């Protein structure tokens, strides 16, 4: 996580970046006899390709810049063709 902040209370901004990446192995069921025979470790896998990789990234901006409030309104308009 990386965070950059500037300003003071009531007039500040902060930019935050986060990243996560990992590899994982599936903990699927394995035959007890394969463990007993030493073919597979207790936390091993029959198919070593079970598992995968994952990652996630995030970027966020928080601001309290004291900007003026903008009010908007909508008024129906009529047009005539003539």
N, C-alpha and C positions, 0 to 999 in steps of 0.2 A: 504494500500500500504506500502510495506517495501522496502527500497533501501539501498544497501551497496555499497560504492564506495571506491576505493583505487588507489593511484598513483597521478600523476600530469599531467597537460596538455601535450599531445603528447605521454604519456605513462601511460594510466589509464585503469581501468576496472570498470564496474558497473553492479551489479546484482539487478534486480528489480522483486519483487513478488507482484501480485495483486490478491485479492479475493473479490467476491461479492455474496451475497446470500439474497434472499427475498421471501416473500410469497405475493400473491395478490389475490384479490377478483374481479370477473368479474362485470362490471357495465352493466348488460344486461337490456333489457326492462322489466318493471313490469307494471301490470295493475293499472291504476289510482284508480279504485274502491278499490283495495286491500290496497292502501295507505290511502284512505279516511276512510275505515273501521278499520284502525289501525292494520291490519293483517301483514303488511309489512312496515318497516320504509322507509322514502324517499330515502335513500341510501342502502336499504336492497336488498335482493334477494329472489326469489321464491324458487330457488334451492341453498341452502348454499354450496353445493359442487362445484358450478361454481367457477373457479379460479385455482390456482396452486402454485407451487414453482419454482423458477429459481435460478440458480447459474452459476458462471463462474469463471475460474481460469486462471492465466497467469504467466509465468516465462520467463524473457528475460535477455540476457547477451549482454552488449555493451562493446566493447573493442577497444582501440586505442593504442595497445601495441608497435607500431613502429616496427613490425615484417618486415623482409626483403621481398620484392616482389619476388615471385617465378614465373619464366617464364617457360612455357612448350611448347613443340612443338611435332608434330607428323610426323614421317617420314615413308612412306610406306616401307614395307620390302617384300622381295621375298624369298620364300623357294622352294626348288626343292626336289623332291623325286628321289632317285636314286638307 
